[in-house]
Amino acid sequence: MEPIPKKGTPERQRLIEAHKACMESMKGVAGNSVLLCETPGDTTVVTGGVHADPVLKRVLLRMRGESPKGKLIVICTKVEAEWRIARLSGIRGVPPEFVGDKIYTDEQEIQHDIFLMRLDELSDSYGFPEDYHEGWKRKDDNWPIT
């Protein structure tokens, strides 16, 4: 397996710039996809992003595969107007806690900030087989045992 690009490397900076370009091209589009629009805000023709960048695709897959405990999420505080970043507790019934006081008015901007925060939190070897654990079989994930 290939490691996640280290901090300060040109590959990591390229990865961040590719993600930012995708988020900029998606402004005005509901939801979030890491793709490049031929015309910003118009998803009629999309290219690039996770379709063309294997490193970006690999990093996003590892981020999405993280355990829910401690995962950063977007919470809409005013419908289609304001969003905030929160962190999941990983325990059923315990609400997420907001991270910081920043309020976003753009869906894509918050997605890029979460990407940067997650990227900083991941180790270079995150997602390697050595990190795997069987989750529900360990009985440490707060799910009821049936």
N, CA, C and O atoms as a GROMACS GRO file, in nm:
protein
  584
    1MET      N    1   0.084  -0.119   0.000
    1MET     CA    2   0.000   0.000   0.000
    1MET      C    3   0.088   0.124   0.000
    1MET      O    4   0.199   0.124   0.051
    2GLU      N    5   0.034   0.229  -0.058
    2GLU     CA    6   0.107   0.354  -0.064
    2GLU      C    7   0.068   0.442   0.055
    2GLU      O    8  -0.049   0.449   0.092
    3PRO      N    9   0.167   0.509   0.115
    3PRO     CA   10   0.136   0.598   0.227
    3PRO      C   11   0.065   0.726   0.182
    3PRO      O   12   0.072   0.764   0.065
    4ILE      N   13  -0.002   0.790   0.276
    4ILE     CA   14  -0.063   0.920   0.251
    4ILE      C   15   0.051   1.021   0.243
    4ILE      O   16   0.142   1.017   0.325
    5PRO      N   17   0.048   1.112   0.145
    5PRO     CA   18   0.158   1.209   0.132
    5PRO      C   19   0.185   1.285   0.262
    5PRO      O   20   0.093   1.331   0.330
    6LYS      N   21   0.313   1.296   0.295
    6LYS     CA   22   0.354   1.361   0.419
    6LYS      C   23   0.338   1.512   0.412
    6LYS      O   24   0.338   1.572   0.304
    7LYS      N   25   0.325   1.574   0.531
    7LYS     CA   26   0.313   1.719   0.541
    7LYS      C   27   0.437   1.785   0.481
    7LYS      O   28   0.549   1.739   0.500
    8GLY      N   29   0.413   1.894   0.408
    8GLY     CA   30   0.524   1.970   0.350
    8GLY      C   31   0.577   1.918   0.218
    8GLY      O   32   0.667   1.978   0.160
    9THR      N   33   0.524   1.807   0.168
    9THR     CA   34   0.572   1.753   0.042
    9THR      C   35   0.495   1.814  -0.076
    9THR      O   36   0.380   1.854  -0.060
   10PRO      N   37   0.559   1.820  -0.192
   10PRO     CA   38   0.489   1.872  -0.311
   10PRO      C   39   0.366   1.788  -0.346
   10PRO      O   40   0.266   1.842  -0.394
   11GLU      N   41   0.372   1.658  -0.324
   11GLU     CA   42   0.258   1.569  -0.355
   11GLU      C   43   0.137   1.604  -0.268
   11GLU      O   44   0.024   1.604  -0.316
   12ARG      N   45   0.161   1.632  -0.141
   12ARG     CA   46   0.050   1.670  -0.051
   12ARG      C   47  -0.009   1.804  -0.093
   12ARG      O   48  -0.131   1.821  -0.092
   13GLN      N   49   0.077   1.900  -0.128
   13GLN     CA   50   0.029   2.030  -0.171
   13GLN      C   51  -0.053   2.017  -0.300
   13GLN      O   52  -0.156   2.083  -0.315
   14ARG      N   53  -0.008   1.931  -0.392
   14ARG     CA   54  -0.081   1.907  -0.516
   14ARG      C   55  -0.217   1.846  -0.486
   14ARG      O   56  -0.317   1.882  -0.550
   15LEU      N   57  -0.223   1.755  -0.389
   15LEU     CA   58  -0.347   1.691  -0.348
   15LEU      C   59  -0.445   1.794  -0.292
   15LEU      O   60  -0.563   1.791  -0.325
   16ILE      N   61  -0.396   1.883  -0.207
   16ILE     CA   62  -0.480   1.988  -0.148
   16ILE      C   63  -0.531   2.082  -0.256
   16ILE      O   64  -0.648   2.121  -0.255
   17GLU      N   65  -0.444   2.119  -0.349
   17GLU     CA   66  -0.486   2.209  -0.458
   17GLU      C   67  -0.589   2.143  -0.549
   17GLU      O   68  -0.682   2.209  -0.595
   18ALA      N   69  -0.573   2.013  -0.575
   18ALA     CA   70  -0.670   1.940  -0.660
   18ALA      C   71  -0.806   1.937  -0.592
   18ALA      O   72  -0.909   1.957  -0.657
   19HIS      N   73  -0.809   1.912  -0.459
   19HIS     CA   74  -0.935   1.910  -0.385
   19HIS      C   75  -0.998   2.049  -0.386
   19HIS      O   76  -1.119   2.062  -0.406
   20LYS      N   77  -0.918   2.152  -0.364
   20LYS     CA   78  -0.969   2.290  -0.361
   20LYS      C   79  -1.029   2.327  -0.498
   20LYS      O   80  -1.134   2.390  -0.504
   21ALA      N   81  -0.961   2.289  -0.606
   21ALA     CA   82  -1.011   2.320  -0.741
   21ALA      C   83  -1.146   2.252  -0.765
   21ALA      O   84  -1.235   2.310  -0.825
   22CYS      N   85  -1.160   2.129  -0.718
   22CYS     CA   86  -1.288   2.057  -0.732
   22CYS      C   87  -1.397   2.127  -0.653
   22CYS      O   88  -1.508   2.144  -0.703
   23MET      N   89  -1.367   2.168  -0.530
   23MET     CA   90  -1.467   2.235  -0.447
   23MET      C   91  -1.506   2.370  -0.509
   23MET      O   92  -1.624   2.407  -0.507
   24GLU      N   93  -1.409   2.443  -0.565
   24GLU     CA   94  -1.439   2.572  -0.629
   24GLU      C   95  -1.529   2.553  -0.750
   24GLU      O   96  -1.621   2.632  -0.773
   25SER      N   97  -1.504   2.447  -0.829
   25SER     CA   98  -1.584   2.426  -0.949
   25SER      C   99  -1.725   2.379  -0.916
   25SER      O  100  -1.815   2.390  -0.999
   26MET      N  101  -1.745   2.326  -0.795
   26MET     CA  102  -1.877   2.275  -0.754
   26MET      C  103  -1.962   2.382  -0.683
   26MET      O  104  -2.075   2.353  -0.644
   27LYS      N  105  -1.910   2.503  -0.666
   27LYS     CA  106  -1.989   2.609  -0.600
   27LYS      C  107  -2.120   2.630  -0.676
   27LYS      O  108  -2.122   2.644  -0.798
   28GLY      N  109  -2.228   2.633  -0.601
   28GLY     CA  110  -2.359   2.649  -0.661
   28GLY      C  111  -2.430   2.517  -0.688
   28GLY      O  112  -2.546   2.516  -0.727
   29VAL      N  113  -2.359   2.407  -0.668
   29VAL     CA  114  -2.418   2.274  -0.687
   29VAL      C  115  -2.456   2.219  -0.550
   29VAL      O  116  -2.375   2.223  -0.458
   30ALA      N  117  -2.576   2.170  -0.537
   30ALA     CA  118  -2.620   2.112  -0.408
   30ALA      C  119  -2.541   1.984  -0.380
   30ALA      O  120  -2.516   1.904  -0.471
   31GLY      N  121  -2.503   1.967  -0.256
   31GLY     CA  122  -2.430   1.847  -0.218
   31GLY      C  123  -2.281   1.864  -0.242
   31GLY      O  124  -2.232   1.975  -0.260
   32ASN      N  125  -2.209   1.750  -0.241
   32ASN     CA  126  -2.064   1.756  -0.253
   32ASN      C  127  -2.012   1.638  -0.333
   32ASN      O  128  -2.041   1.523  -0.301
   33SER      N  129  -1.936   1.666  -0.436
   33SER     CA  130  -1.863   1.566  -0.513
   33SER      C  131  -1.725   1.621  -0.540
   33SER      O  132  -1.709   1.741  -0.563
   34VAL      N  133  -1.626   1.534  -0.539
   34VAL     CA  134  -1.489   1.577  -0.564
   34VAL      C  135  -1.460   1.554  -0.712
   34VAL      O  136  -1.385   1.463  -0.749
   35LEU      N  137  -1.520   1.638  -0.795
   35LEU     CA  138  -1.506   1.633  -0.940
   35LEU      C  139  -1.488   1.775  -0.992
   35LEU      O  140  -1.528   1.871  -0.925
   36LEU      N  141  -1.430   1.789  -1.109
   36LEU     CA  142  -1.416   1.920  -1.172
   36LEU      C  143  -1.528   1.940  -1.273
   36LEU      O  144  -1.550   1.855  -1.359
   37CYS      N  145  -1.597   2.051  -1.261
   37CYS     CA  146  -1.700   2.086  -1.359
   37CYS      C  147  -1.633   2.162  -1.474
   37CYS      O  148  -1.547   2.247  -1.451
   38GLU      N  149  -1.673   2.131  -1.597
   38GLU     CA  150  -1.619   2.204  -1.711
   38GLU      C  151  -1.652   2.352  -1.699
   38GLU      O  152  -1.568   2.439  -1.724
   39THR      N  153  -1.776   2.381  -1.660
   39THR     CA  154  -1.821   2.517  -1.631
   39THR      C  155  -1.855   2.521  -1.482
   39THR      O  156  -1.940   2.444  -1.438
   40PRO      N  157  -1.791   2.609  -1.404
   40PRO     CA  158  -1.819   2.611  -1.260
   40PRO      C  159  -1.968   2.619  -1.229
   40PRO      O  160  -2.040   2.703  -1.284
   41GLY      N  161  -2.014   2.531  -1.140
   41GLY     CA  162  -2.153   2.528  -1.098
   41GLY      C  163  -2.244   2.450  -1.190
   41GLY      O  164  -2.364   2.441  -1.164
   42ASP      N  165  -2.191   2.394  -1.298
   42ASP     CA  166  -2.271   2.319  -1.395
   42ASP      C  167  -2.215   2.176  -1.405
   42ASP      O  168  -2.104   2.156  -1.453
   43THR      N  169  -2.292   2.079  -1.360
   43THR     CA  170  -2.244   1.941  -1.357
   43THR      C  171  -2.280   1.863  -1.484
   43THR      O  172  -2.278   1.740  -1.482
   44THR      N  173  -2.311   1.932  -1.592
   44THR     CA  174  -2.341   1.865  -1.717
   44THR      C  175  -2.220   1.786  -1.766
   44THR      O  176  -2.233   1.671  -1.809
   45VAL      N  177  -2.101   1.847  -1.759
   45VAL     CA  178  -1.977   1.781  -1.798
   45VAL      C  179  -1.881   1.788  -1.679
   45VAL      O  180  -1.837   1.896  -1.640
   46VAL      N  181  -1.849   1.672  -1.622
   46VAL     CA  182  -1.755   1.666  -1.510
   46VAL      C  183  -1.636   1.578  -1.548
   46VAL      O  184  -1.651   1.479  -1.620
   47THR      N  185  -1.519   1.616  -1.499
   47THR     CA  186  -1.396   1.541  -1.525
   47THR      C  187  -1.310   1.550  -1.401
   47THR      O  188  -1.352   1.604  -1.299
   48GLY      N  189  -1.190   1.498  -1.410
   48GLY     CA  190  -1.090   1.515  -1.306
   48GLY      C  191  -1.132   1.465  -1.170
   48GLY      O  192  -1.213   1.372  -1.158
   49GLY      N  193  -1.077   1.528  -1.067
   49GLY     CA  194  -1.108   1.488  -0.930
   49GLY      C  195  -1.074   1.344  -0.903
   49GLY      O  196  -0.967   1.296  -0.940
   50VAL      N  197  -1.166   1.273  -0.838
   50VAL     CA  198  -1.142   1.134  -0.801
   50VAL      C  199  -1.135   1.042  -0.923
   50VAL      O  200  -1.082   0.932  -0.914
   51HIS      N  201  -1.190   1.087  -1.037
   51HIS     CA  202  -1.183   1.004  -1.158
   51HIS      C  203  -1.043   1.004  -1.220
   51HIS      O  204  -1.003   0.906  -1.282
   52ALA      N  205  -0.970   1.113  -1.204
   52ALA     CA  206  -0.841   1.128  -1.270
   52ALA      C  207  -0.721   1.124  -1.176
   52ALA      O  208  -0.608   1.112  -1.223
   53ASP      N  209  -0.743   1.134  -1.046
   53ASP     CA  210  -0.633   1.143  -0.950
   53ASP      C  211  -0.636   1.025  -0.854
   53ASP      O  212  -0.713   1.027  -0.758
   54PRO      N  213  -0.554   0.922  -0.877
   54PRO     CA  214  -0.558   0.804  -0.791
   54PRO      C  215  -0.517   0.832  -0.646
   54PRO      O  216  -0.565   0.765  -0.554
   55VAL      N  217  -0.428   0.929  -0.624
   55VAL     CA  218  -0.386   0.962  -0.487
   55VAL      C  219  -0.502   1.026  -0.412
   55VAL      O  220  -0.529   0.989  -0.297
   56LEU      N  221  -0.570   1.120  -0.475
   56LEU     CA  222  -0.686   1.185  -0.413
   56LEU      C  223  -0.794   1.082  -0.383
   56LEU      O  224  -0.853   1.083  -0.275
   57LYS      N  225  -0.819   0.994  -0.476
   57LYS     CA  226  -0.920   0.889  -0.456
   57LYS      C  227  -0.883   0.800  -0.338
   57LYS      O  228  -0.969   0.768  -0.255
   58ARG      N  229  -0.757   0.759  -0.329
   58ARG     CA  230  -0.711   0.671  -0.221
   58ARG      C  231  -0.725   0.739  -0.085
   58ARG      O  232  -0.772   0.678   0.012
   59VAL      N  233  -0.685   0.866  -0.077
   59VAL     CA  234  -0.694   0.941   0.050
   59VAL      C  235  -0.840   0.957   0.092
   59VAL      O  236  -0.872   0.937   0.209
   60LEU      N  237  -0.928   0.992  -0.002
   60LEU     CA  238  -1.070   1.009   0.032
   60LEU      C  239  -1.133   0.877   0.075
   60LEU      O  240  -1.214   0.875   0.167
   61LEU      N  241  -1.097   0.767   0.011
   61LEU     CA  242  -1.150   0.637   0.052
   61LEU      C  243  -1.107   0.602   0.194
   61LEU      O  244  -1.186   0.548   0.272
   62ARG      N  245  -0.983   0.632   0.227
   62ARG     CA  246  -0.936   0.605   0.364
   62ARG      C  247  -1.008   0.694   0.465
   62ARG      O  248  -1.042   0.649   0.574
   63MET      N  249  -1.031   0.821   0.430
   63MET     CA  250  -1.103   0.912   0.520
   63MET      C  251  -1.245   0.863   0.542
   63MET      O  252  -1.295   0.863   0.655
   64ARG      N  253  -1.310   0.821   0.434
   64ARG     CA  254  -1.449   0.777   0.445
   64ARG      C  255  -1.460   0.646   0.522
   64ARG      O  256  -1.565   0.616   0.579
   65GLY      N  257  -1.354   0.568   0.524
   65GLY     CA  258  -1.356   0.440   0.593
   65GLY      C  259  -1.321   0.449   0.740
   65GLY      O  260  -1.317   0.348   0.810
   66GLU      N  261  -1.295   0.569   0.788
   66GLU     CA  262  -1.261   0.588   0.930
   66GLU      C  263  -1.375   0.542   1.021
   66GLU      O  264  -1.491   0.538   0.981
   67SER      N  265  -1.339   0.509   1.142
   67SER     CA  266  -1.438   0.477   1.244
   67SER      C  267  -1.522   0.602   1.272
   67SER      O  268  -1.469   0.713   1.268
   68PRO      N  269  -1.652   0.585   1.300
   68PRO     CA  270  -1.735   0.702   1.329
   68PRO      C  271  -1.687   0.783   1.451
   68PRO      O  272  -1.710   0.904   1.458
   69LYS      N  273  -1.621   0.717   1.545
   69LYS     CA  274  -1.576   0.788   1.665
   69LYS      C  275  -1.472   0.893   1.628
   69LYS      O  276  -1.365   0.862   1.576
   70GLY      N  277  -1.506   1.019   1.656
   70GLY     CA  278  -1.414   1.129   1.631
   70GLY      C  279  -1.417   1.183   1.489
   70GLY      O  280  -1.341   1.275   1.457
   71LYS      N  281  -1.503   1.129   1.404
   71LYS     CA  282  -1.509   1.173   1.265
   71LYS      C  283  -1.569   1.313   1.256
   71LYS      O  284  -1.665   1.346   1.326
   72LEU      N  285  -1.512   1.395   1.168
   72LEU     CA  286  -1.562   1.531   1.146
   72LEU      C  287  -1.677   1.527   1.047
   72LEU      O  288  -1.671   1.458   0.945
   73ILE      N  289  -1.782   1.603   1.077
   73ILE     CA  290  -1.901   1.606   0.991
   73ILE      C  291  -1.949   1.749   0.973
   73ILE      O  292  -1.906   1.840   1.044
   74VAL      N  293  -2.038   1.768   0.876
   74VAL     CA  294  -2.102   1.898   0.853
   74VAL      C  295  -2.241   1.895   0.913
   74VAL      O  296  -2.316   1.801   0.892
   75ILE      N  297  -2.275   1.999   0.989
   75ILE     CA  298  -2.410   2.013   1.043
   75ILE      C  299  -2.469   2.142   0.990
   75ILE      O  300  -2.410   2.249   1.002
   76CYS      N  301  -2.587   2.131   0.930
   76CYS     CA  302  -2.657   2.248   0.878
   76CYS      C  303  -2.730   2.314   0.996
   76CYS      O  304  -2.816   2.251   1.059
   77THR      N  305  -2.697   2.439   1.025
   77THR     CA  306  -2.760   2.509   1.138
   77THR      C  307  -2.874   2.600   1.093
   77THR      O  308  -2.963   2.630   1.171
   78LYS      N  309  -2.871   2.643   0.967
   78LYS     CA  310  -2.982   2.717   0.905
   78LYS      C  311  -2.996   2.661   0.765
   78LYS      O  312  -2.900   2.660   0.688
   79VAL      N  313  -3.114   2.614   0.730
   79VAL     CA  314  -3.137   2.544   0.604
   79VAL      C  315  -3.083   2.622   0.484
   79VAL      O  316  -3.121   2.736   0.459
   80GLU      N  317  -2.993   2.557   0.412
   80GLU     CA  318  -2.930   2.611   0.292
   80GLU      C  319  -2.867   2.749   0.311
   80GLU      O  320  -2.853   2.826   0.216
   81ALA      N  321  -2.828   2.780   0.436
   81ALA     CA  322  -2.770   2.912   0.461
   81ALA      C  323  -2.644   2.906   0.548
   81ALA      O  324  -2.547   2.978   0.522
   82GLU      N  325  -2.644   2.821   0.653
   82GLU     CA  326  -2.530   2.816   0.745
   82GLU      C  327  -2.497   2.673   0.782
   82GLU      O  328  -2.585   2.589   0.799
   83TRP      N  329  -2.365   2.647   0.793
   83TRP     CA  330  -2.316   2.514   0.831
   83TRP      C  331  -2.204   2.530   0.931
   83TRP      O  332  -2.136   2.633   0.934
   84ARG      N  333  -2.185   2.426   1.014
   84ARG     CA  334  -2.073   2.423   1.110
   84ARG      C  335  -2.011   2.284   1.111
   84ARG      O  336  -2.074   2.186   1.074
   85ILE      N  337  -1.886   2.278   1.155
   85ILE     CA  338  -1.815   2.152   1.166
   85ILE      C  339  -1.838   2.095   1.305
   85ILE      O  340  -1.832   2.168   1.404
   86ALA      N  341  -1.863   1.965   1.312
   86ALA     CA  342  -1.881   1.897   1.440
   86ALA      C  343  -1.804   1.765   1.437
   86ALA      O  344  -1.761   1.719   1.332
   87ARG      N  345  -1.787   1.707   1.555
   87ARG     CA  346  -1.716   1.580   1.568
   87ARG      C  347  -1.809   1.478   1.632
   87ARG      O  348  -1.871   1.504   1.736
   88LEU      N  349  -1.818   1.360   1.569
   88LEU     CA  350  -1.903   1.253   1.623
   88LEU      C  351  -1.842   1.194   1.749
   88LEU      O  352  -1.720   1.181   1.760
   89SER      N  353  -1.927   1.158   1.845
   89SER     CA  354  -1.879   1.097   1.969
   89SER      C  355  -1.847   0.949   1.950
   89SER      O  356  -1.762   0.895   2.021
   90GLY      N  357  -1.914   0.886   1.856
   90GLY     CA  358  -1.895   0.742   1.837
   90GLY      C  359  -1.982   0.658   1.927
   90GLY      O  360  -1.972   0.536   1.928
   91ILE      N  361  -2.069   0.724   2.006
   91ILE     CA  362  -2.158   0.654   2.097
   91ILE      C  363  -2.301   0.685   2.056
   91ILE      O  364  -2.339   0.801   2.043
   92ARG      N  365  -2.380   0.582   2.035
   92ARG     CA  366  -2.519   0.601   1.997
   92ARG      C  367  -2.592   0.687   2.099
   92ARG      O  368  -2.580   0.666   2.219
   93GLY      N  369  -2.668   0.784   2.049
   93GLY     CA  370  -2.748   0.869   2.136
   93GLY      C  371  -2.675   0.991   2.189
   93GLY      O  372  -2.739   1.081   2.243
   94VAL      N  373  -2.543   0.996   2.174
   94VAL     CA  374  -2.467   1.111   2.220
   94VAL      C  375  -2.448   1.204   2.100
   94VAL      O  376  -2.387   1.164   2.001
   95PRO      N  377  -2.499   1.327   2.109
   95PRO     CA  378  -2.492   1.417   1.993
   95PRO      C  379  -2.348   1.460   1.963
   95PRO      O  380  -2.262   1.459   2.050
   96PRO      N  381  -2.324   1.498   1.837
   96PRO     CA  382  -2.190   1.549   1.801
   96PRO      C  383  -2.164   1.682   1.869
   96PRO      O  384  -2.257   1.754   1.906
   97GLU      N  385  -2.035   1.715   1.885
   97GLU     CA  386  -1.996   1.843   1.945
   97GLU      C  387  -1.935   1.932   1.838
   97GLU      O  388  -1.856   1.886   1.756
   98PHE      N  389  -1.974   2.060   1.839
   98PHE     CA  390  -1.920   2.154   1.742
   98PHE      C  391  -1.770   2.173   1.764
   98PHE      O  392  -1.722   2.171   1.877
   99VAL      N  393  -1.698   2.192   1.654
   99VAL     CA  394  -1.554   2.217   1.656
   99VAL      C  395  -1.534   2.362   1.617
   99VAL      O  396  -1.556   2.400   1.502
  100GLY      N  397  -1.493   2.444   1.710
  100GLY     CA  398  -1.472   2.585   1.682
  100GLY      C  399  -1.604   2.661   1.670
  100GLY      O  400  -1.712   2.605   1.684
  101ASP      N  401  -1.591   2.791   1.644
  101ASP     CA  402  -1.708   2.879   1.635
  101ASP      C  403  -1.736   2.927   1.493
  101ASP      O  404  -1.831   3.001   1.471
  102LYS      N  405  -1.653   2.887   1.398
  102LYS     CA  406  -1.668   2.937   1.260
  102LYS      C  407  -1.799   2.889   1.199
  102LYS      O  408  -1.833   2.771   1.207
  103ILE      N  409  -1.871   2.982   1.138
  103ILE     CA  410  -1.996   2.951   1.068
  103ILE      C  411  -1.970   2.971   0.919
  103ILE      O  412  -1.920   3.075   0.877
  104TYR      N  413  -2.005   2.870   0.841
  104TYR     CA  414  -1.982   2.873   0.697
  104TYR      C  415  -2.112   2.907   0.625
  104TYR      O  416  -2.220   2.868   0.668
  105THR      N  417  -2.100   2.982   0.516
  105THR     CA  418  -2.216   3.014   0.434
  105THR      C  419  -2.205   2.949   0.296
  105THR      O  420  -2.284   2.977   0.206
  106ASP      N  421  -2.106   2.861   0.281
  106ASP     CA  422  -2.081   2.793   0.154
  106ASP      C  423  -2.055   2.645   0.183
  106ASP      O  424  -1.963   2.612   0.259
  107GLU      N  425  -2.134   2.558   0.123
  107GLU     CA  426  -2.120   2.414   0.146
  107GLU      C  427  -1.983   2.361   0.104
  107GLU      O  428  -1.926   2.276   0.173
  108GLN      N  429  -1.930   2.410  -0.005
  108GLN     CA  430  -1.803   2.358  -0.055
  108GLN      C  431  -1.684   2.404   0.030
  108GLN      O  432  -1.587   2.331   0.045
  109GLU      N  433  -1.692   2.524   0.083
  109GLU     CA  434  -1.582   2.574   0.167
  109GLU      C  435  -1.567   2.489   0.293
  109GLU      O  436  -1.455   2.457   0.333
  110ILE      N  437  -1.677   2.452   0.354
  110ILE     CA  438  -1.672   2.370   0.476
  110ILE      C  439  -1.619   2.230   0.443
  110ILE      O  440  -1.547   2.171   0.523
  111GLN      N  441  -1.656   2.178   0.326
  111GLN     CA  442  -1.606   2.045   0.287
  111GLN      C  443  -1.454   2.048   0.271
  111GLN      O  444  -1.386   1.953   0.310
  112HIS      N  445  -1.402   2.155   0.213
  112HIS     CA  446  -1.257   2.164   0.194
  112HIS      C  447  -1.186   2.178   0.329
  112HIS      O  448  -1.082   2.117   0.350
  113ASP      N  449  -1.242   2.257   0.420
  113ASP     CA  450  -1.182   2.271   0.553
  113ASP      C  451  -1.181   2.138   0.628
  113ASP      O  452  -1.084   2.107   0.697
  114ILE      N  453  -1.288   2.061   0.616
  114ILE     CA  454  -1.292   1.929   0.680
  114ILE      C  455  -1.186   1.838   0.618
  114ILE      O  456  -1.120   1.762   0.689
  115PHE      N  457  -1.172   1.844   0.487
  115PHE     CA  458  -1.070   1.766   0.418
  115PHE      C  459  -0.932   1.798   0.475
  115PHE      O  460  -0.854   1.707   0.504
  116LEU      N  461  -0.901   1.927   0.491
  116LEU     CA  462  -0.770   1.968   0.545
  116LEU      C  463  -0.752   1.920   0.689
  116LEU      O  464  -0.644   1.873   0.726
  117MET      N  465  -0.858   1.931   0.770
  117MET     CA  466  -0.849   1.888   0.910
  117MET      C  467  -0.827   1.737   0.918
  117MET      O  468  -0.744   1.690   0.996
  118ARG      N  469  -0.902   1.660   0.838
  118ARG     CA  470  -0.886   1.515   0.838
  118ARG      C  471  -0.747   1.475   0.789
  118ARG      O  472  -0.684   1.384   0.844
  119LEU      N  473  -0.699   1.543   0.686
  119LEU     CA  474  -0.568   1.513   0.630
  119LEU      C  475  -0.460   1.533   0.736
  119LEU      O  476  -0.366   1.454   0.745
  120ASP      N  477  -0.471   1.640   0.815
  120ASP     CA  478  -0.374   1.665   0.922
  120ASP      C  479  -0.383   1.561   1.034
  120ASP      O  480  -0.282   1.532   1.098
  121GLU      N  481  -0.502   1.504   1.057
  121GLU     CA  482  -0.520   1.408   1.165
  121GLU      C  483  -0.472   1.267   1.127
  121GLU      O  484  -0.439   1.188   1.216
  122LEU      N  485  -0.470   1.235   0.997
  122LEU     CA  486  -0.432   1.100   0.955
  122LEU      C  487  -0.281   1.082   0.957
  122LEU      O  488  -0.206   1.173   0.921
  123SER      N  489  -0.238   0.964   1.001
  123SER     CA  490  -0.095   0.932   0.994
  123SER      C  491  -0.061   0.895   0.850
  123SER      O  492  -0.150   0.864   0.771
  124ASP      N  493   0.067   0.897   0.818
  124ASP     CA  494   0.110   0.863   0.683
  124ASP      C  495   0.071   0.720   0.645
  124ASP      O  496   0.049   0.690   0.528
  125SER      N  497   0.062   0.633   0.745
  125SER     CA  498   0.032   0.492   0.718
  125SER      C  499  -0.112   0.456   0.748
  125SER      O  500  -0.145   0.337   0.756
  126TYR      N  501  -0.200   0.556   0.765
  126TYR     CA  502  -0.338   0.526   0.798
  126TYR      C  503  -0.401   0.441   0.687
  126TYR      O  504  -0.384   0.469   0.568
  127GLY      N  505  -0.473   0.339   0.728
  127GLY     CA  506  -0.540   0.251   0.633
  127GLY      C  507  -0.458   0.129   0.597
  127GLY      O  508  -0.507   0.044   0.522
  128PHE      N  509  -0.336   0.117   0.648
  128PHE     CA  510  -0.255  -0.002   0.621
  128PHE      C  511  -0.315  -0.121   0.696
  128PHE      O  512  -0.386  -0.102   0.795
  129PRO      N  513  -0.288  -0.242   0.650
  129PRO     CA  514  -0.346  -0.361   0.716
  129PRO      C  515  -0.316  -0.369   0.865
  129PRO      O  516  -0.395  -0.427   0.941
  130GLU      N  517  -0.204  -0.313   0.909
  130GLU     CA  518  -0.168  -0.318   1.052
  130GLU      C  519  -0.268  -0.243   1.139
  130GLU      O  520  -0.280  -0.272   1.258
  131ASP      N  521  -0.339  -0.146   1.081
  131ASP     CA  522  -0.435  -0.064   1.155
  131ASP      C  523  -0.573  -0.128   1.163
  131ASP      O  524  -0.660  -0.080   1.235
  132TYR      N  525  -0.594  -0.238   1.089
  132TYR     CA  526  -0.727  -0.299   1.083
  132TYR      C  527  -0.764  -0.364   1.215
  132TYR      O  528  -0.681  -0.430   1.278
  133HIS      N  529  -0.890  -0.344   1.257
  133HIS     CA  530  -0.943  -0.422   1.369
  133HIS      C  531  -1.086  -0.460   1.335
  133HIS      O  532  -1.149  -0.395   1.251
  134GLU      N  533  -1.138  -0.562   1.397
  134GLU     CA  534  -1.264  -0.623   1.356
  134GLU      C  535  -1.389  -0.551   1.405
  134GLU      O  536  -1.499  -0.603   1.389
  135GLY      N  537  -1.374  -0.434   1.463
  135GLY     CA  538  -1.490  -0.351   1.499
  135GLY      C  539  -1.589  -0.420   1.589
  135GLY      O  540  -1.561  -0.442   1.707
  136TRP      N  541  -1.706  -0.454   1.536
  136TRP     CA  542  -1.815  -0.506   1.616
  136TRP      C  543  -1.778  -0.634   1.689
  136TRP      O  544  -1.837  -0.664   1.792
  137LYS      N  545  -1.683  -0.709   1.639
  137LYS     CA  546  -1.643  -0.833   1.705
  137LYS      C  547  -1.564  -0.806   1.833
  137LYS      O  548  -1.553  -0.894   1.918
  138ARG      N  549  -1.509  -0.687   1.846
  138ARG     CA  550  -1.430  -0.654   1.964
  138ARG      C  551  -1.516  -0.608   2.080
  138ARG      O  552  -1.468  -0.601   2.194
  139LYS      N  553  -1.642  -0.578   2.055
  139LYS     CA  554  -1.738  -0.535   2.158
  139LYS      C  555  -1.696  -0.403   2.223
  139LYS      O  556  -1.730  -0.378   2.339
  140ASP      N  557  -1.624  -0.318   2.149
  140ASP     CA  558  -1.583  -0.190   2.206
  140ASP      C  559  -1.640  -0.070   2.130
  140ASP      O  560  -1.592   0.042   2.143
  141ASP      N  561  -1.744  -0.094   2.050
  141ASP     CA  562  -1.797   0.013   1.968
  141ASP      C  563  -1.934   0.062   2.015
  141ASP      O  564  -2.002   0.136   1.943
  142ASN      N  565  -1.976   0.021   2.134
  142ASN     CA  566  -2.101   0.066   2.196
  142ASN      C  567  -2.229   0.023   2.125
  142ASN      O  568  -2.335   0.081   2.148
  143TRP      N  569  -2.221  -0.075   2.040
  143TRP     CA  570  -2.341  -0.129   1.977
  143TRP      C  571  -2.394  -0.240   2.065
  143TRP      O  572  -2.316  -0.314   2.124
  144PRO      N  573  -2.527  -0.253   2.077
  144PRO     CA  574  -2.582  -0.358   2.162
  144PRO      C  575  -2.547  -0.495   2.104
  144PRO      O  576  -2.545  -0.516   1.983
  145ILE      N  577  -2.519  -0.585   2.193
  145ILE     CA  578  -2.484  -0.722   2.152
  145ILE      C  579  -2.612  -0.803   2.152
  145ILE      O  580  -2.682  -0.812   2.252
  146THR      N  581  -2.641  -0.863   2.035
  146THR     CA  582  -2.762  -0.944   2.025
  146THR      C  583  -2.730  -1.090   2.008
  146THR      O  584  -2.821  -1.172   1.998
   0.00000   0.00000   0.00000
